[in-house]
Amino acid sequence: MNSLELRAKWRRGEPSAWMWITLTDITVAEVVRDLGLDWVGIDTEHGAIDLQSLQSLLIGLGDVPAIVRVPGNDAFHIKRVLDMGATGVIIPHIHSAAEARQAVAACKYPPMGIRGTGPRRAGRYGHDETEYFLNANERTMVVLMMETIAAVNDIDAILQVEGVDALLFGPMDLCASMGLLPQQDHPRVLAAIRSVCDKALAVSMPLISGLPPAVGAEDGPFGIETLMEQGISILPMGTDDRFIQAGARRMLTYFRERTGD
């Protein structure tokens, strides 16, 4: 699935499965590549993934669309990530429509934006550079994180910013910005998320959950039924490190039950 096909699926409101990569080893990307996910989010905002590790992960993922969460709304850093061949970027801590326009501009070549030219790996080191320049603005995906109450309050203007492909909810940072940390399920937080969902759906803006659905609480505030009902149809399956933990704990429990250890 290429970026155009992925964007079209999102805009149709179809369920879309993805996961977070947080670990630095290229073999993690190789394992994830064959799972059948629609796309992968690589988290460089938190954790140890630096630019060299990021390039290795992108190589390991092959043709799987990879959207990179960058540390911040920094045009110079975003440029380097896209030059490595990322499908797009997730920009955290957006506060306003002005910051949303800044994020889009960082991802697009002139006249749409301010991105500098030099797509090393993205242009296959010169082999496909001309083709890349001709199609990059259309193919590069821009996702904004809705994780501040300021962004919630400015959502009408944010939704008018051209070039935004989806909004991704970060409920923990959202509750922090409201002085409610760690109450991400506080009624005021849930009401803020609902208000963004209602306005986004009215203009067919795709919505992404940053958290995996709560298994066993399908109708809870972050259960799959509630998320889908709100129009949040792009859902992460989890994170690589948590999958390792869950699998190991499950087998350890089985071992202890069977051996009496």
N, C-alpha and C positions, 0 to 999 in steps of 0.2 A: 504494500500500500504506500503510494507516494503522498506528498503533502497535499496535493490538490484533492486526491481521493479522500484523505483523512478529513480535510476541511469540509468537504461536501457531506460526509457522513455526520460530522458534528452538526452542521446546519440543518440536516434533516431531523435532528433530535433523536437519532438512533443510539441505543446503548453502546458505549465504547469502553473497552477494557484496556488498562495500562498499569504500569507499576513504577515505583521509584527505584533507581539505582543510587546507593549511597557509598558503596565500597569501591576501592580504587583499582582492584585487580582486573585485568583484561579478561580473565577467564570467567568472571561474573557476567560480563557482557556476552561472551560466547554462549553461556548457558541460557541466558535470558533470550537471546536472539531466536532460539528455536521453540519458544513457548507458544507462539501464535497470538501474541498481544498486538493490538492495533498500533501502539506506540509506546515509547519509554520516556520517562522523565528522569533526567540526571540532575542530582541535587549538588550544586557547587556553592550554595549559600551557606549550608551548614556542613561540618565534617571536613575531611582531609583531601577531597578531590581538587587538585591544582590543575593548571592548564595542560601540563604534560600527561597527567593521568587521564584528563578528559579526552585528549586526542586518542589515547590508547582505547578508551571505552568506545568512542565513536567508531574506530576501526573494527573493534570486536563485534559491534552490533550490526555491521554490514548494512543491509538495505532497510532495516527497521527504523522508522522515523524516530529521531531522538530530539526531544525538546529540552533544553538545558535551563534549569533555574539558576540564574546568575546571582551574584551577591547583592547587586543593587542596580539602580537605574543609571549606569555608567556607560556612555556611548563608546568609550575607548575599549572597555572590557567586552562589551557586547559585540563589537566589531571582530575582535580576536576569536570569540567563540563561534561566530558565524563563518569566519574564514576557515575554521577547522572542519566545516561541513555539517554543523548542527542544522536540523530541520527548522528550528526556531528557538525562541527564548521565552522563559517565564520570568517576568519582572516582579520582584516582591515589593511590598510596602509602598504601593501607589497611594497617594493622598488626594490627588486632584486631577481634573481633566488636563490641566497644563502639564503635569507629570506624565499622563498617559500619552499626550502628543509628543513629548520628549522621548518616550520609550519607542514609539512607532518610528519616529525620525531616525533613531539610532539603528534601526533594523533595515531601513530602506535606502537605496541609492538615490541621488538626486535625479529628477526634481522632487520626488516624493519625500526624501529625507536627507540625512547628512552622512550616511555611512561612507567611509573611505574605501577606495578600491584596492584590492590585494587579496583576492580569495584563494589562498594557497591550496589547501587540500580541497576546498569546496569547488574549485575550478580544475581539479585534477592536475594541479601543478602546471597549468598553462594549456593542457590538451583540450579542455572544454571551457576555457575562460570566456570566450565570446558568447557562447550559448548561456553560460551561467549569468553573465551580465544582463542578457536579454530577458531572462525569466526569474531572476532572483527576487525581485520585488513582489511578484505574484506568489511565488512558492515559499517565501520565508514567513513563518507563522509567529504571531505575536500574542502572547497570553499575559494578561494582567492579573495580579493577585489582589483580591478583595479581602484585606486583612487589617484595615484601619477604619475607624468610625468616620474619619474625614472623607474617605473614599465613598463610604455608604451615603454620606450627606451630599456628596457631589455626583451621585450616580447618574442623574439625568444628563449632565454635561459629559460625563465619561462615555456614556453610550452613544454620544454623537461624534466621538472621535473616529475618524476613518482609519482603517487598517488594523483594528483590533479583532482578533479571531475568536477569543473566548475569555471568560472571566473564571478565575480559580479561587475558591474560598479557602482561607486559612483561619478557621474559627478560634484557635488558641491565641494567635496574635490579635485577632479582632477583639476578643474578650479583654486582652491586656490593654488595648488602646481605649477600652471603655472603663478601665479601672476595676475589672472583674476577674482578673487572673486568679486561679486557673478554671473559672466557671464557664467553660465553652458552651455548656448547655443551659446557661442562664436565660430566662425568658426574654430579656432585652437583647441578648445576642441572637437568639433564634428569630426574634422579630426583625432584627436588622438584616439577617440573611434572607428571610422571607421577602422583605421589601425589595431587596436587590433582585431576587429571583423573579418577582412579579413584573418588575420594570424591564428586566433583560428579556424575558420571554415575549413581552409585548413587541419587541423589535427583533425577535429571532436571534438573540445573542446566545451562543452555546455556553453552558455552565459546567464547570469541572469541580469535583470534590477533591480537596487535598488530602483528606482522610479516607481510608478504606471503609466500606460499609460495616456497621457493627453487627457481627454475626451473633445470632441468638436474640437480637433486639431489632428485628426487621422493621417494626413500626415505631421504634424510638426516634429521637430527634436526628440521629445520624444512621439510622437503619436504611436498608436499600429501598424499602417501600416508601419511606418518607422522602428520601433524596429524589427518587424518580418522580414522585408526585409533585415535587417542587420544580421539576424540570432539570434537575442536576443529573444528567444521564451519562456523563463521562467520569468513570469511577476507577480509582486505583485499587489493584488487588492487594497491595501492601508494599513493603520495602524489603530489599534483599536481606538486610541484617535480621529483621524480624522473622522472615521465613526460616532462616537458619536456626534462630532461637526456638521457634515453634516446633519445627521438625525434630530438633534434638530433645526438647522437653517431652514431646509425645513419646519418642522411643525410650527415653530414660524412664518415664513413668511405666511404660509397658515392661521394661526390663526389671524394674523393682517389684512390680506386681507379680511377675512370673517367677522371680528368683527369691523373693523375700528379703532382698537386700535393704 
